[in-house]
């Protein structure tokens, strides 16, 4: 089964209606980062997470 030009245009219009013009670039950027992360993980390359670098292992004293 192949998608023709008409089907692709209809799908693009539906996506535009659902997400709006401002959200589509953010959505594509997120998908791109996810694909890159997946490929890096498949190749065994792991980047240090910036969130983990900021965390401390010391327990917090709430008393």
Sine and cosine of phi, psi and omega as CSV:
sin_phi,cos_phi,sin_psi,cos_psi,sin_omega,cos_omega
0.00,0.00,0.81,-0.59,-0.02,-1.00
-0.91,-0.42,0.54,-0.84,0.06,-1.00
-1.00,-0.03,0.78,-0.63,0.07,-1.00
-1.00,-0.01,0.02,-1.00,-0.02,-1.00
-0.89,0.46,-0.62,0.78,-0.02,-1.00
-0.90,0.44,-0.69,0.72,-0.01,-1.00
-0.91,0.42,-0.64,0.77,0.01,-1.00
-0.91,0.42,-0.65,0.76,0.03,-1.00
-0.90,0.43,-0.68,0.74,0.01,-1.00
-0.89,0.45,-0.69,0.72,0.02,-1.00
-0.89,0.46,-0.69,0.73,0.01,-1.00
-0.88,0.47,-0.65,0.76,0.02,-1.00
-0.91,0.41,-0.64,0.77,0.02,-1.00
-0.90,0.43,-0.69,0.73,0.02,-1.00
-0.89,0.45,-0.67,0.74,0.02,-1.00
-0.88,0.47,-0.65,0.76,0.02,-1.00
-0.93,0.37,-0.62,0.78,-0.04,-1.00
-0.95,0.30,-0.68,0.73,-0.13,-0.99
-0.97,-0.22,-0.38,0.92,-0.05,-1.00
0.99,0.12,0.33,-0.94,-0.08,-1.00
-0.93,0.36,-0.46,0.89,-0.05,-1.00
-0.99,0.14,-0.47,0.88,-0.06,-1.00
-1.00,0.09,-0.39,0.92,-0.07,-1.00
-0.88,0.48,-0.73,0.69,0.03,-1.00
-0.88,0.48,-0.61,0.79,0.05,-1.00
-0.90,0.43,-0.66,0.75,0.01,-1.00
-0.89,0.45,-0.71,0.70,0.00,-1.00
-0.91,0.41,-0.62,0.78,0.03,-1.00
-0.89,0.45,-0.69,0.73,0.03,-1.00
-0.90,0.44,-0.64,0.77,0.03,-1.00
-0.91,0.41,-0.66,0.75,0.03,-1.00
-0.88,0.47,-0.68,0.74,0.03,-1.00
-0.91,0.42,-0.63,0.78,0.02,-1.00
-0.91,0.42,-0.67,0.74,0.02,-1.00
-0.91,0.42,-0.68,0.74,0.01,-1.00
-0.89,0.45,-0.68,0.73,0.02,-1.00
-0.89,0.45,-0.65,0.76,0.02,-1.00
-0.90,0.44,-0.72,0.70,0.01,-1.00
-0.89,0.45,-0.67,0.74,0.04,-1.00
-0.89,0.45,-0.64,0.77,0.03,-1.00
-0.91,0.41,-0.60,0.80,0.04,-1.00
-0.92,0.39,-0.53,0.85,0.00,-1.00
-1.00,0.06,-0.08,1.00,0.03,-1.00
0.99,0.11,0.26,0.97,0.02,-1.00
-0.99,-0.11,0.83,-0.56,0.05,-1.00
-0.82,-0.57,0.80,-0.60,0.07,-1.00
-1.00,-0.01,0.59,-0.80,0.07,-1.00
-0.90,0.43,0.73,-0.69,-0.02,-1.00
-0.97,0.25,0.79,-0.62,-0.03,-1.00
-0.90,0.43,-0.50,0.87,0.03,-1.00
-0.94,0.35,-0.61,0.79,0.00,-1.00
-0.95,0.33,-0.50,0.87,-0.01,-1.00
-0.93,0.36,-0.47,0.88,-0.03,-1.00
-0.99,0.13,-0.36,0.93,-0.04,-1.00
-0.97,0.24,0.54,-0.84,0.07,-1.00
-0.94,-0.34,0.47,-0.88,0.01,-1.00
-1.00,0.04,-0.13,0.99,-0.02,-1.00
-0.94,0.35,0.70,-0.72,0.02,-1.00
-0.94,0.33,0.55,-0.83,0.00,-1.00
-1.00,0.03,0.67,-0.75,0.01,-1.00
-0.97,-0.26,0.96,-0.29,-0.05,-1.00
-1.00,-0.01,0.02,1.00,-0.07,-1.00
-0.98,0.20,0.00,0.00,0.00,0.00
